[in-house]
């Protein structure tokens, strides 16, 4: 009763503490609605405490309100919200997938959900995620490719290879990093071509992925030492030197 009363305190810290303690001292039937109202608090820290407590209760019905009130572009690191949604059990997956097709879903919310599905490696969401690889919002596009890479599923391979040709280097870098999970000739070719990319991070991720692909990847790096492209030679040599250093250590 004291904590419920403190939810109406004029001092934000009292409200924050009440939001934090409630799920541990009272059943969900009493705490859920006050916590949902807490998501609309004027202070972000209080809204965050409410969201964390709702994830503790693990009711997937609270995911949408959390996204609506906390997936706000630029207000705070979106990675923190991803961590909160990841706390929900897998029975929340259908709601997450459904959110992706909701016309009222915010772009920030979509980015969060895509990341969560990727971390949870929800293979059944690959088709849903694929549609976002051509999204006009770069952050959503990058997150979609990153999620597909985390799946490690062969069905995602054509999209990742296509992403290596994207006009934004951020997408190419994410796809290059993901391709190390697929030891196939077509992957090695794509990564080897990426060694000549004009962006250092793309070249580095391509070379690192080749270094992780065993003998065939190493042979591709050795072959690139003879490339007419100076950048390809330099990045290949760097990764080969690193692998030697690890062996020596």
Order of alpha helices (4+ residues) and beta strands (2+ residues): alpha-alpha-alpha-alpha-alpha-alpha-alpha-alpha-alpha-alpha-alpha-alpha-alpha-alpha-alpha-alpha
